Amino acid sequence: MLAIELIDVKKYFPLRGRDKDGEKRIVRALDGVSLSIEKGKIHAIIGETGSGKTTVARIITGLTEPTSGSVKIDGKPLYSASGKINLEVRKSIQMVFQDPYSSFNPKFTIARSVSEPLRLHHIKFDMETISSALERVNLTPPEDFMARLPHELSGGQKQRAAFARAIIINPSIIVADEPVSMLDASIRANVLKLIRELNRNSSTTFILISHDISMALMISDNLTVIYLGKIKEQGSRDQIRNNPLHPYSQLLFETVPTLDSGGIPDVTYADIDASVRVHGCSFADRCKFAKSICFETDPELKEVEQGHLVACHLY
């Protein structure tokens, strides 16, 4: 059963001026994304800054309305034809933001912050409800944290509190946008372990947004690789890890430091400009395998083995 289904979703942001062809300039943050995410899985969406992965997260959570296309949550439309959000469907989705330091009101106690989703949706609760949520994210004993203010918690503790806030209304989907990128390396593994535990214990579907493919492979079940608003590759964790097909996926692996590489790999990055109209493959100008067809025709996403899809003229 599908938890999330995106069908030909596009999100364009208008810019001032016109391009060299006289067309109005727009940022194609998402340019026809179709994505199906299984219920109860951890699905990672991977890409560099500017690839469109956070826009996917914001559309799934109702924070950004798509320009066109449809979004279904548990088979029900998230947006009406007029763009209005279905609040009953939206209730089943929660989000954990990247920066634990700015995602809390500094004047609210942790108990108040964690209970905000319950207040927003007019759900009755007591202190035991808050205490239980804190225990589930290993902020124990909970009474030691409930009366504290955010500045009294470490970064890792604040991010755990953010997960407590997300799970307190028992959502079916949690979107985590770069949940460990601003944490010390020593506590990242513990937060990733927490995500896996929450997924296993509650069958909650997790959408993990990240630029770090090695981190995503640690806990995800399936991955989607996105570049300039288009899906380039999709498959299970083992398929992507053992046999990355798209040159962009391979480039992401090359950026991961290894013992053999002797440190940080020497990989040249190009600036990502989503406002430039591309007639062929959006990755062609960076691809060492690019052929003439790559600059003329955008490849379709095709299945090369069961569950493993790639958009590349090499296949």
Backbone as CSV, one residue per row, in Angstrom:
resi,resn,N_x,N_y,N_z,CA_x,CA_y,CA_z,C_x,C_y,C_z
1,MET,0.846,-1.202,0.000,0.000,0.000,0.000,0.878,1.248,0.000
2,LEU,0.444,2.260,-0.724,1.230,3.474,-0.843,0.847,4.475,0.237
3,ALA,1.866,5.053,0.867,1.633,6.130,1.831,1.545,7.466,1.118
4,ILE,2.394,7.645,0.103,2.466,8.915,-0.631,2.563,8.628,-2.120
5,GLU,1.836,9.390,-2.907,1.934,9.280,-4.364,1.939,10.677,-4.969
6,LEU,3.023,10.992,-5.652,3.123,12.241,-6.403,2.996,11.906,-7.888
7,ILE,2.142,12.626,-8.575,1.906,12.368,-9.991,2.194,13.630,-10.789
8,ASP,3.289,13.604,-11.571,3.684,14.697,-12.455,3.636,16.058,-11.736
9,VAL,4.274,16.114,-10.576,4.249,17.342,-9.779,5.289,18.327,-10.297
10,LYS,4.852,19.559,-10.498,5.735,20.639,-10.927,5.608,21.801,-9.950
11,LYS,6.729,22.457,-9.715,6.718,23.676,-8.913,7.659,24.678,-9.548
12,TYR,7.079,25.764,-10.066,7.840,26.812,-10.726,7.753,28.100,-9.905
13,PHE,8.908,28.766,-9.772,8.953,30.060,-9.095,9.340,31.118,-10.122
14,PRO,8.513,32.144,-10.312,8.832,33.177,-11.311,9.974,34.073,-10.851
15,LEU,10.784,34.510,-11.813,11.878,35.445,-11.564,11.674,36.685,-12.431
16,ARG,12.391,37.725,-12.113,12.339,38.924,-12.941,13.147,38.722,-14.215
17,GLY,12.737,39.415,-15.263,13.498,39.397,-16.505,13.164,38.223,-17.402
18,ARG,13.901,38.153,-18.508,13.696,37.100,-19.499,15.039,36.463,-19.844
19,ASP,14.982,35.226,-20.344,16.204,34.531,-20.707,16.650,34.960,-22.105
20,LYS,17.705,34.309,-22.613,18.268,34.711,-23.910,17.331,34.467,-25.079
21,ASP,16.320,33.613,-24.877,15.339,33.337,-25.924,14.110,34.224,-25.803
22,GLY,14.128,35.139,-24.840,13.002,36.043,-24.670,11.881,35.503,-23.806
23,GLU,12.077,34.309,-23.239,11.051,33.706,-22.380,11.197,34.227,-20.953
24,LYS,10.069,34.301,-20.244,10.107,34.717,-18.845,10.940,33.736,-18.036
25,ARG,11.783,34.257,-17.162,12.652,33.411,-16.347,11.874,32.808,-15.188
26,ILE,12.041,31.522,-14.983,11.416,30.823,-13.863,12.401,29.808,-13.309
27,VAL,12.252,29.518,-12.038,13.018,28.443,-11.412,12.147,27.189,-11.428
28,ARG,12.636,26.158,-12.101,11.906,24.895,-12.153,12.370,24.021,-10.990
29,ALA,11.857,24.326,-9.806,12.279,23.591,-8.614,11.926,22.113,-8.729
30,LEU,10.743,21.823,-9.254,10.330,20.461,-9.591,9.748,20.506,-10.988
31,ASP,10.168,19.555,-11.821,9.770,19.612,-13.227,9.215,18.275,-13.693
32,GLY,8.079,17.890,-13.104,7.416,16.652,-13.498,7.868,15.460,-12.677
33,VAL,7.727,15.543,-11.361,8.151,14.463,-10.470,6.978,13.533,-10.180
34,SER,7.173,12.261,-10.481,6.202,11.221,-10.126,6.900,10.240,-9.195
35,LEU,6.318,10.048,-8.020,7.004,9.291,-6.980,5.996,8.537,-6.137
36,SER,6.265,7.250,-5.904,5.415,6.425,-5.046,6.236,5.927,-3.869
37,ILE,5.730,6.130,-2.655,6.438,5.754,-1.441,5.594,4.764,-0.654
38,GLU,6.175,3.609,-0.366,5.446,2.546,0.317,5.197,2.877,1.781
39,LYS,4.088,2.384,2.269,3.701,2.621,3.659,4.654,1.883,4.605
40,GLY,5.049,2.555,5.674,5.870,1.931,6.699,7.348,1.852,6.386
41,LYS,7.787,2.475,5.301,9.189,2.426,4.902,9.907,3.734,5.264
42,ILE,11.241,3.677,5.238,12.055,4.888,5.309,12.562,5.153,3.903
43,HIS,12.102,6.233,3.312,12.437,6.556,1.925,13.288,7.820,1.911
44,ALA,14.490,7.721,1.406,15.402,8.858,1.353,15.342,9.530,-0.014
45,ILE,15.301,10.861,-0.001,15.374,11.657,-1.232,16.701,12.396,-1.194
46,ILE,17.570,12.093,-2.165,18.964,12.524,-2.139,19.247,13.505,-3.270
47,GLY,20.078,14.499,-2.987,20.508,15.429,-4.026,21.275,16.578,-3.418
48,GLU,22.006,17.297,-4.267,22.753,18.463,-3.814,21.811,19.609,-3.484
49,THR,22.354,20.641,-2.861,21.593,21.850,-2.615,21.100,22.422,-3.943
50,GLY,19.816,22.717,-4.033,19.239,23.236,-5.262,18.664,22.174,-6.164
51,SER,18.701,20.912,-5.732,18.208,19.826,-6.583,16.691,19.709,-6.574
52,GLY,16.049,20.221,-5.532,14.591,20.159,-5.456,14.063,19.249,-4.362
53,LYS,14.956,18.624,-3.612,14.508,17.650,-2.611,13.699,18.286,-1.479
54,THR,14.103,19.478,-1.031,13.350,20.143,0.032,12.002,20.626,-0.476
55,THR,11.916,20.999,-1.746,10.630,21.389,-2.321,9.669,20.214,-2.308
56,VAL,10.166,19.017,-2.574,9.330,17.814,-2.471,8.786,17.693,-1.054
57,ALA,9.662,17.873,-0.068,9.245,17.763,1.334,8.178,18.788,1.678
58,ARG,8.353,20.022,1.226,7.402,21.087,1.545,6.058,20.858,0.861
59,ILE,6.061,20.274,-0.321,4.800,19.979,-1.007,4.077,18.833,-0.309
60,ILE,4.813,17.803,0.108,4.208,16.675,0.819,3.578,17.130,2.135
61,THR,4.209,18.082,2.807,3.708,18.543,4.099,2.718,19.707,3.983
62,GLY,2.414,20.124,2.780,1.432,21.187,2.602,1.966,22.582,2.832
63,LEU,3.283,22.734,2.953,3.875,24.056,3.178,4.053,24.836,1.881
64,THR,4.100,24.128,0.764,4.239,24.762,-0.550,3.265,24.106,-1.517
65,GLU,2.446,24.906,-2.147,1.463,24.381,-3.095,2.130,24.126,-4.450
66,PRO,1.909,22.953,-5.054,2.514,22.684,-6.364,1.893,23.544,-7.456
67,THR,2.679,23.827,-8.469,2.155,24.553,-9.625,1.154,23.703,-10.387
68,SER,1.460,22.423,-10.512,0.548,21.471,-11.153,0.886,20.068,-10.667
69,GLY,0.033,19.118,-11.027,0.223,17.746,-10.575,-0.628,17.449,-9.346
70,SER,-0.597,16.211,-8.898,-1.421,15.812,-7.761,-0.593,15.104,-6.703
71,VAL,-1.037,15.234,-5.451,-0.387,14.600,-4.315,-1.441,13.835,-3.537
72,LYS,-1.196,12.546,-3.325,-2.125,11.724,-2.559,-1.429,11.179,-1.312
73,ILE,-2.116,11.263,-0.194,-1.646,10.721,1.073,-2.607,9.623,1.493
74,ASP,-2.087,8.403,1.595,-2.937,7.237,1.905,-4.128,7.156,0.955
75,GLY,-3.885,7.496,-0.308,-4.914,7.394,-1.335,-5.852,8.576,-1.425
76,LYS,-5.700,9.577,-0.534,-6.590,10.730,-0.519,-5.841,11.971,-0.991
77,PRO,-6.475,12.808,-1.799,-5.804,14.022,-2.299,-5.448,14.966,-1.156
78,LEU,-4.229,15.485,-1.179,-3.809,16.467,-0.181,-4.285,17.855,-0.563
79,TYR,-4.344,18.128,-1.872,-4.773,19.435,-2.363,-6.040,19.276,-3.194
80,SER,-6.969,20.215,-3.043,-8.165,20.227,-3.875,-7.822,20.836,-5.231
81,ALA,-8.779,20.839,-6.127,-8.560,21.398,-7.461,-8.204,22.886,-7.386
82,SER,-8.680,23.563,-6.362,-8.401,24.990,-6.204,-7.111,25.247,-5.437
83,GLY,-6.459,24.176,-4.981,-5.213,24.317,-4.246,-5.372,24.332,-2.743
84,LYS,-6.607,24.229,-2.255,-6.849,24.243,-0.818,-6.412,22.910,-0.199
85,ILE,-5.786,22.982,0.976,-5.281,21.784,1.631,-6.398,21.067,2.368
86,ASN,-6.436,19.745,2.226,-7.352,18.900,2.987,-6.779,18.762,4.396
87,LEU,-7.345,19.473,5.353,-6.780,19.522,6.701,-6.817,18.170,7.399
88,GLU,-7.809,17.360,7.108,-7.895,16.048,7.743,-6.769,15.145,7.256
89,VAL,-6.419,15.256,5.984,-5.293,14.497,5.436,-3.986,15.072,5.965
90,ARG,-3.889,16.384,6.009,-2.667,17.050,6.483,-2.345,16.693,7.925
91,LYS,-3.346,16.381,8.697,-3.168,16.037,10.104,-2.290,14.813,10.297
92,SER,-2.243,13.945,9.293,-1.489,12.694,9.414,-0.019,12.854,9.062
93,ILE,0.412,14.098,8.767,1.799,14.358,8.361,2.445,15.330,9.341
94,GLN,3.654,15.020,9.765,4.421,15.927,10.615,5.816,16.095,10.011
95,MET,6.483,17.179,10.385,7.795,17.470,9.815,8.799,17.795,10.910
96,VAL,10.013,17.300,10.732,11.139,17.646,11.602,12.108,18.458,10.753
97,PHE,12.410,19.674,11.205,13.215,20.580,10.402,14.710,20.383,10.653
98,GLN,15.483,20.965,9.769,16.938,20.799,9.791,17.584,21.400,11.029
99,ASP,17.160,22.594,11.393,17.839,23.340,12.456,17.091,23.212,13.775
100,PRO,17.586,22.391,14.699,16.895,22.250,15.985,16.967,23.504,16.840
101,TYR,17.892,24.406,16.525,18.063,25.612,17.321,17.009,26.671,16.999
102,SER,16.463,26.662,15.792,15.481,27.676,15.408,14.068,27.117,15.259
103,SER,13.878,25.819,15.479,12.561,25.222,15.278,11.709,25.240,16.547
104,PHE,12.238,25.841,17.621,11.478,25.952,18.866,11.309,27.419,19.247
105,ASN,10.140,27.744,19.797,9.922,29.080,20.356,10.751,29.189,21.633
106,PRO,11.688,30.131,21.702,12.574,30.208,22.868,11.854,30.506,24.178
107,LYS,10.613,31.000,24.102,9.861,31.337,25.310,9.003,30.171,25.812
108,PHE,8.856,29.131,24.991,8.025,27.991,25.378,8.872,26.944,26.091
109,THR,8.309,26.327,27.106,8.966,25.168,27.704,8.908,24.014,26.723
110,ILE,9.709,23.001,26.969,9.698,21.831,26.101,8.329,21.164,26.118
111,ALA,7.696,21.105,27.277,6.360,20.512,27.365,5.372,21.274,26.494
112,ARG,5.452,22.600,26.518,4.538,23.413,25.704,4.817,23.198,24.219
113,SER,6.086,23.188,23.846,6.437,23.020,22.434,6.005,21.651,21.908
114,VAL,6.274,20.622,22.681,5.940,19.258,22.244,4.430,19.079,22.099
115,SER,3.660,19.797,22.909,2.196,19.639,22.873,1.519,20.509,21.816
116,GLU,2.276,21.342,21.097,1.681,22.263,20.125,0.820,21.576,19.059
117,PRO,1.260,20.436,18.480,0.386,19.787,17.492,-0.971,19.385,18.063
118,LEU,-1.004,18.976,19.327,-2.265,18.610,19.968,-3.166,19.837,20.122
119,ARG,-2.563,20.951,20.507,-3.332,22.187,20.647,-3.849,22.650,19.288
120,LEU,-3.009,22.561,18.280,-3.383,23.029,16.942,-4.571,22.252,16.394
121,HIS,-4.593,20.942,16.654,-5.664,20.098,16.127,-6.775,19.851,17.141
122,HIS,-6.745,20.624,18.241,-7.804,20.575,19.255,-8.016,19.155,19.800
123,ILE,-6.896,18.513,20.127,-6.927,17.171,20.697,-6.675,17.265,22.201
124,LYS,-7.553,16.661,22.986,-7.387,16.701,24.441,-6.161,15.884,24.845
125,PHE,-5.446,16.385,25.847,-4.252,15.679,26.297,-3.984,16.019,27.756
126,ASP,-3.099,15.249,28.352,-2.652,15.538,29.710,-1.129,15.448,29.736
127,MET,-0.546,15.687,30.883,0.906,15.678,30.990,1.480,14.290,30.723
128,GLU,0.704,13.256,30.952,1.165,11.892,30.683,1.390,11.688,29.189
129,THR,0.573,12.333,28.366,0.740,12.241,26.909,2.085,12.825,26.484
130,ILE,2.419,13.969,27.055,3.697,14.610,26.748,4.846,13.760,27.275
131,SER,4.707,13.275,28.481,5.737,12.446,29.103,6.025,11.203,28.268
132,SER,4.973,10.572,27.750,5.126,9.372,26.937,5.892,9.669,25.647
133,ALA,5.592,10.827,25.029,6.282,11.206,23.788,7.767,11.428,24.051
134,LEU,8.101,12.057,25.160,9.502,12.291,25.493,10.225,10.980,25.775
135,GLU,9.549,10.050,26.421,10.159,8.745,26.699,10.443,7.982,25.408
136,ARG,9.563,8.114,24.424,9.737,7.397,23.159,10.966,7.871,22.397
137,VAL,11.395,9.104,22.645,12.597,9.620,21.965,13.803,9.622,22.904
138,ASN,13.661,8.908,24.011,14.761,8.715,24.966,15.206,9.992,25.673
139,LEU,14.282,10.899,25.901,14.536,12.040,26.783,13.996,11.648,28.161
140,THR,14.811,10.953,28.909,14.380,10.376,30.184,15.314,10.792,31.318
141,PRO,14.755,10.899,32.529,13.315,10.874,32.824,12.633,12.123,32.271
142,PRO,11.431,12.001,31.740,10.785,13.134,31.053,10.566,14.348,31.936
143,GLU,10.364,14.123,33.243,10.135,15.262,34.128,11.359,16.171,34.224
144,ASP,12.524,15.670,33.857,13.731,16.501,33.867,13.793,17.464,32.679
145,PHE,12.952,17.215,31.681,13.011,18.024,30.453,11.775,18.896,30.238
146,MET,10.657,18.531,30.814,9.391,19.187,30.487,9.380,20.675,30.820
147,ALA,10.001,21.063,31.922,9.968,22.461,32.336,11.136,23.276,31.798
148,ARG,12.029,22.644,31.062,13.188,23.371,30.543,12.810,24.220,29.335
149,LEU,13.626,25.245,29.105,13.503,26.048,27.893,14.481,25.500,26.851
150,PRO,14.251,25.781,25.576,15.099,25.204,24.515,16.598,25.452,24.703
151,HIS,16.972,26.629,25.192,18.403,26.924,25.317,19.081,26.070,26.389
152,GLU,18.293,25.387,27.175,18.847,24.543,28.225,19.114,23.117,27.740
153,LEU,18.818,22.846,26.486,19.048,21.532,25.897,20.193,21.601,24.891
154,SER,20.896,20.498,24.728,21.924,20.409,23.691,21.247,20.280,22.332
155,GLY,22.048,20.384,21.265,21.484,20.248,19.921,20.827,18.901,19.702
156,GLY,21.470,17.840,20.169,20.900,16.510,20.016,19.620,16.339,20.803
157,GLN,19.571,16.902,22.015,18.361,16.820,22.831,17.223,17.613,22.196
158,LYS,17.540,18.771,21.620,16.502,19.559,20.947,15.931,18.800,19.747
159,GLN,16.807,18.106,19.001,16.300,17.368,17.845,15.445,16.180,18.286
160,ARG,15.798,15.569,19.402,14.943,14.513,19.956,13.586,15.077,20.381
161,ALA,13.607,16.272,20.978,12.356,16.919,21.353,11.516,17.239,20.113
162,ALA,12.200,17.585,19.012,11.485,17.849,17.756,10.788,16.583,17.262
163,PHE,11.444,15.440,17.415,10.806,14.178,17.037,9.649,13.850,17.976
164,ALA,9.788,14.183,19.272,8.688,13.978,20.218,7.480,14.804,19.804
165,ARG,7.720,16.046,19.381,6.646,16.914,18.897,5.984,16.334,17.652
166,ALA,6.782,15.689,16.810,6.251,15.122,15.566,5.403,13.877,15.810
167,ILE,5.792,13.054,16.769,5.095,11.770,16.963,3.926,11.852,17.929
168,ILE,3.747,12.985,18.605,2.776,13.041,19.692,1.335,12.853,19.225
169,ILE,1.040,13.142,17.961,-0.324,12.917,17.463,-0.394,11.636,16.609
170,ASN,0.644,10.808,16.732,0.684,9.518,16.021,0.436,9.679,14.518
171,PRO,1.266,10.457,13.831,1.083,10.643,12.387,1.453,9.379,11.625
172,SER,0.927,9.248,10.433,1.294,8.102,9.598,2.558,8.390,8.801
173,ILE,2.907,9.693,8.661,4.080,10.095,7.875,4.855,11.171,8.629
174,ILE,6.176,11.015,8.686,7.052,12.056,9.219,8.093,12.390,8.161
175,VAL,8.203,13.661,7.836,9.204,14.141,6.887,10.340,14.775,7.683
176,ALA,11.541,14.258,7.526,12.717,14.772,8.244,13.670,15.407,7.236
177,ASP,13.794,16.732,7.299,14.615,17.471,6.345,16.011,17.685,6.921
178,GLU,16.989,16.946,6.423,18.376,17.034,6.896,18.420,17.017,8.431
179,PRO,17.873,15.984,9.070,17.692,16.012,10.528,18.969,15.947,11.338
180,VAL,20.107,15.570,10.724,21.351,15.457,11.500,22.468,16.352,10.974
181,SER,22.196,17.145,9.945,23.278,17.913,9.305,23.859,18.987,10.213
182,MET,23.092,19.470,11.192,23.586,20.524,12.074,24.000,19.995,13.442
183,LEU,24.101,18.680,13.562,24.481,18.063,14.826,25.933,17.611,14.783
184,ASP,26.537,17.515,15.942,27.904,17.013,16.028,27.961,15.576,15.529
185,ALA,29.080,15.230,14.916,29.236,13.886,14.362,29.041,12.807,15.415
186,SER,29.390,13.112,16.651,29.316,12.119,17.715,27.889,11.719,18.071
187,ILE,26.907,12.589,17.754,25.520,12.262,18.121,24.629,11.998,16.907
188,ARG,25.177,12.124,15.710,24.361,11.869,14.515,23.866,10.431,14.474
189,ALA,24.751,9.490,14.783,24.377,8.084,14.721,23.231,7.778,15.671
190,ASN,23.211,8.431,16.841,22.142,8.194,17.807,20.795,8.693,17.302
191,VAL,20.793,9.826,16.601,19.541,10.354,16.054,19.051,9.475,14.899
192,LEU,19.975,8.988,14.074,19.595,8.079,12.992,19.035,6.775,13.558
193,LYS,19.633,6.303,14.635,19.133,5.107,15.298,17.726,5.345,15.834
194,LEU,17.478,6.533,16.347,16.149,6.887,16.841,15.114,6.821,15.720
195,ILE,15.465,7.338,14.544,14.544,7.289,13.401,14.186,5.852,13.063
196,ARG,15.176,4.990,13.033,14.930,3.574,12.731,14.049,2.938,13.806
197,GLU,14.284,3.263,15.066,13.477,2.696,16.150,12.020,3.163,16.065
198,LEU,11.814,4.442,15.792,10.456,4.966,15.667,9.736,4.323,14.494
199,ASN,10.460,4.102,13.418,9.875,3.455,12.248,9.467,2.018,12.545
200,ARG,10.316,1.283,13.214,10.033,-0.119,13.513,8.925,-0.280,14.543
201,ASN,8.893,0.610,15.532,7.945,0.458,16.633,6.547,0.946,16.310
202,SER,6.423,1.838,15.322,5.103,2.413,15.032,4.652,2.252,13.593
203,SER,5.514,1.700,12.743,5.221,1.554,11.305,4.955,2.891,10.629
204,THR,5.507,3.965,11.212,5.386,5.286,10.599,6.261,5.358,9.359
205,THR,5.734,5.950,8.303,6.511,6.169,7.088,7.395,7.400,7.283
206,PHE,8.681,7.261,6.992,9.613,8.378,7.125,10.122,8.789,5.743
207,ILE,10.097,10.091,5.483,10.724,10.654,4.294,11.968,11.386,4.779
208,LEU,13.121,10.905,4.384,14.390,11.477,4.826,14.988,12.297,3.693
209,ILE,15.139,13.597,3.927,15.725,14.500,2.941,17.190,14.702,3.295
210,SER,18.094,14.451,2.336,19.515,14.568,2.657,20.357,14.781,1.405
211,HIS,21.520,15.424,1.591,22.510,15.525,0.519,23.574,14.452,0.678
212,ASP,23.537,13.738,1.798,24.568,12.761,2.153,24.086,11.351,1.830
213,ILE,24.527,10.802,0.717,24.041,9.498,0.287,24.510,8.388,1.211
214,SER,25.688,8.522,1.800,26.181,7.482,2.704,25.344,7.416,3.969
215,MET,24.933,8.576,4.483,24.087,8.612,5.671,22.715,8.019,5.382
216,ALA,22.154,8.364,4.210,20.844,7.847,3.846,20.856,6.324,3.703
217,LEU,21.949,5.788,3.179,22.047,4.346,3.000,22.110,3.601,4.329
218,MET,22.476,4.293,5.398,22.581,3.651,6.698,21.231,3.190,7.220
219,ILE,20.162,3.961,6.957,18.882,3.637,7.597,17.710,3.510,6.632
220,SER,17.865,3.930,5.375,16.721,3.939,4.462,16.451,2.560,3.864
221,ASP,15.208,2.382,3.451,14.824,1.167,2.732,14.900,1.389,1.222
222,ASN,14.506,2.597,0.803,14.508,2.945,-0.616,15.036,4.358,-0.795
223,LEU,15.578,4.632,-1.986,16.145,5.947,-2.268,15.646,6.491,-3.592
224,THR,15.523,7.801,-3.639,15.257,8.520,-4.880,16.352,9.572,-5.040
225,VAL,17.030,9.568,-6.178,18.079,10.539,-6.472,17.480,11.602,-7.391
226,ILE,17.547,12.857,-6.981,16.915,13.936,-7.736,17.950,14.992,-8.099
227,TYR,17.809,15.562,-9.289,18.741,16.589,-9.757,17.981,17.601,-10.608
228,LEU,18.099,18.868,-10.250,17.428,19.956,-10.966,15.949,19.662,-11.205
229,GLY,15.279,19.193,-10.164,13.840,19.002,-10.214,13.360,17.768,-10.930
230,LYS,14.281,16.868,-11.298,13.893,15.649,-11.995,14.498,14.430,-11.301
231,ILE,13.734,13.350,-11.262,14.240,12.109,-10.684,15.206,11.462,-11.666
232,LYS,16.412,11.138,-11.186,17.423,10.520,-12.032,17.537,9.012,-11.776
233,GLU,17.289,8.600,-10.552,17.380,7.174,-10.244,16.548,6.875,-9.008
234,GLN,16.014,5.664,-8.965,15.207,5.247,-7.825,15.320,3.748,-7.658
235,GLY,15.418,3.293,-6.414,15.509,1.861,-6.167,15.646,1.563,-4.692
236,SER,15.855,0.297,-4.383,16.053,-0.088,-2.998,17.446,0.317,-2.538
237,ARG,17.666,0.266,-1.242,18.975,0.621,-0.690,20.073,-0.241,-1.303
238,ASP,19.855,-1.538,-1.385,20.882,-2.430,-1.921,21.127,-2.187,-3.404
239,GLN,20.067,-1.895,-4.160,20.234,-1.636,-5.597,21.075,-0.391,-5.834
240,ILE,20.803,0.677,-5.097,21.548,1.913,-5.286,22.968,1.773,-4.760
241,ARG,23.126,1.102,-3.631,24.462,0.964,-3.040,25.352,0.055,-3.873
242,ASN,24.818,-1.070,-4.332,25.634,-2.058,-5.047,25.771,-1.767,-6.532
243,ASN,24.806,-1.031,-7.092,24.846,-0.816,-8.539,24.248,0.536,-8.908
244,PRO,24.901,1.642,-8.509,24.385,2.958,-8.905,24.519,3.134,-10.410
245,LEU,23.409,3.378,-11.092,23.408,3.394,-12.559,23.619,4.786,-13.142
246,HIS,22.960,5.779,-12.597,23.043,7.108,-13.202,24.387,7.759,-12.871
247,PRO,24.998,8.434,-13.821,26.274,9.126,-13.552,26.196,10.102,-12.385
248,TYR,25.029,10.690,-12.157,24.898,11.596,-11.022,24.946,10.823,-9.702
249,SER,24.300,9.668,-9.635,24.380,8.831,-8.439,25.823,8.425,-8.182
250,GLN,26.521,8.088,-9.241,27.925,7.702,-9.107,28.761,8.870,-8.595
251,LEU,28.440,10.087,-9.044,29.154,11.274,-8.575,28.923,11.485,-7.080
252,LEU,27.688,11.260,-6.623,27.397,11.411,-5.203,28.209,10.423,-4.372
253,PHE,28.401,9.213,-4.889,29.218,8.236,-4.176,30.686,8.664,-4.167
254,GLU,31.139,9.311,-5.228,32.535,9.746,-5.305,32.853,10.828,-4.282
255,THR,31.833,11.532,-3.801,32.058,12.590,-2.819,32.168,12.058,-1.397
256,VAL,31.937,10.763,-1.207,31.996,10.175,0.135,33.437,9.816,0.460
257,PRO,34.013,10.388,1.519,35.386,10.050,1.881,35.514,8.582,2.291
258,THR,36.600,7.950,1.885,36.877,6.563,2.268,38.315,6.472,2.752
259,LEU,38.636,5.356,3.384,40.009,5.136,3.836,40.959,5.035,2.658
260,ASP,40.481,4.464,1.564,41.328,4.297,0.377,41.614,5.620,-0.320
261,SER,40.650,6.569,-0.214,40.821,7.839,-0.932,41.812,8.758,-0.241
262,GLY,42.130,8.461,1.016,43.105,9.263,1.741,42.584,10.609,2.183
263,GLY,41.272,10.722,2.330,40.698,11.987,2.797,39.517,12.392,1.964
264,ILE,39.311,13.700,1.813,38.167,14.203,1.064,38.436,14.079,-0.433
265,PRO,37.532,13.432,-1.189,37.744,13.252,-2.624,37.801,14.590,-3.358
266,ASP,38.569,14.616,-4.425,38.694,15.811,-5.257,37.649,15.729,-6.354
267,VAL,36.459,16.270,-6.071,35.359,16.240,-7.022,34.974,17.665,-7.366
268,THR,34.927,17.975,-8.649,34.585,19.317,-9.094,33.076,19.458,-9.194
269,TYR,32.541,20.483,-8.544,31.107,20.746,-8.584,30.830,21.891,-9.552
270,ALA,29.699,21.790,-10.208,29.231,22.889,-11.044,28.086,23.579,-10.323
271,ASP,27.915,24.876,-10.570,26.801,25.587,-9.956,25.487,25.071,-10.527
272,ILE,24.525,24.838,-9.638,23.207,24.388,-10.067,22.325,25.610,-10.277
273,ASP,21.836,25.788,-11.474,20.977,26.922,-11.802,19.679,26.385,-12.389
274,ALA,18.645,26.340,-11.552,17.367,25.777,-11.982,16.558,26.731,-12.842
275,SER,17.083,27.945,-13.093,16.359,28.898,-13.931,16.719,28.757,-15.402
276,VAL,17.756,27.992,-15.711,18.189,27.803,-17.090,17.371,26.693,-17.739
277,ARG,16.787,26.986,-18.889,16.000,25.977,-19.594,16.935,24.964,-20.254
278,VAL,16.644,23.699,-20.008,17.457,22.618,-20.566,16.593,21.807,-21.521
279,HIS,17.078,21.619,-22.748,16.286,20.896,-23.749,16.513,19.390,-23.657
280,GLY,17.691,18.967,-23.213,17.968,17.544,-23.089,18.029,17.135,-21.638
281,CYS,18.974,16.283,-21.320,19.165,15.840,-19.944,19.768,16.979,-19.126
282,SER,19.206,17.240,-17.957,19.677,18.344,-17.123,21.081,18.107,-16.580
283,PHE,21.557,16.879,-16.612,22.878,16.566,-16.083,23.930,16.466,-17.189
284,ALA,23.534,16.666,-18.420,24.428,16.420,-19.562,25.710,17.231,-19.502
285,ASP,25.627,18.497,-19.074,26.822,19.341,-19.093,27.828,18.965,-18.014
286,ARG,27.452,18.094,-17.090,28.372,17.627,-16.052,28.756,16.161,-16.233
287,CYS,28.142,15.503,-17.200,28.289,14.053,-17.334,29.457,13.699,-18.254
288,LYS,30.351,12.839,-17.775,31.502,12.426,-18.578,31.119,11.418,-19.658
289,PHE,29.878,10.896,-19.583,29.417,9.939,-20.587,28.466,10.574,-21.600
290,ALA,28.281,11.892,-21.541,27.269,12.559,-22.359,27.517,12.363,-23.851
291,LYS,26.431,12.075,-24.578,26.446,11.938,-26.039,25.563,13.037,-26.633
292,SER,25.541,13.140,-27.930,24.769,14.208,-28.570,23.290,14.129,-28.215
293,ILE,22.751,12.918,-28.088,21.336,12.773,-27.756,21.022,13.323,-26.371
294,CYS,22.011,13.319,-25.495,21.796,13.790,-24.126,21.501,15.287,-24.091
295,PHE,22.011,16.028,-25.080,21.791,17.470,-25.127,20.529,17.826,-25.924
296,GLU,19.887,16.818,-26.501,18.725,17.059,-27.354,17.427,16.509,-26.776
297,THR,17.505,15.353,-26.101,16.303,14.668,-25.626,16.433,14.329,-24.148
298,ASP,15.409,14.672,-23.382,15.395,14.357,-21.955,15.017,12.883,-21.788
299,PRO,15.856,12.059,-21.170,15.540,10.635,-21.037,14.381,10.384,-20.084
300,GLU,13.577,9.381,-20.397,12.465,9.012,-19.536,12.952,8.081,-18.427
301,LEU,12.242,8.095,-17.330,12.555,7.195,-16.226,12.081,5.804,-16.602
302,LYS,13.024,4.852,-16.694,12.669,3.501,-17.124,13.177,2.468,-16.122
303,GLU,12.494,1.347,-16.067,12.860,0.273,-15.151,13.872,-0.653,-15.817
304,VAL,15.066,-0.759,-15.235,16.110,-1.608,-15.794,16.165,-2.971,-15.097
305,GLU,15.677,-3.028,-13.896,15.443,-4.274,-13.181,14.299,-4.019,-12.219
306,GLN,13.727,-5.064,-11.659,12.534,-4.891,-10.842,12.771,-3.895,-9.701
307,GLY,12.009,-2.790,-9.739,12.098,-1.786,-8.696,13.243,-0.807,-8.846
308,HIS,14.094,-0.982,-9.847,15.252,-0.115,-10.047,15.045,0.698,-11.324
309,LEU,14.834,2.014,-11.164,14.540,2.888,-12.290,15.658,3.906,-12.477
310,VAL,15.896,4.266,-13.747,16.916,5.252,-14.050,16.490,6.067,-15.270
311,ALA,16.823,7.359,-15.263,16.557,8.233,-16.405,17.883,8.588,-17.038
312,CYS,18.314,7.774,-18.001,19.620,7.983,-18.635,19.632,7.295,-19.983
313,HIS,20.248,7.946,-20.984,20.323,7.370,-22.329,21.332,6.230,-22.410
314,LEU,22.089,5.978,-21.352,23.028,4.849,-21.348,22.322,3.520,-21.210
315,TYR,21.028,3.566,-20.827,20.305,2.311,-20.557,19.063,2.207,-21.406
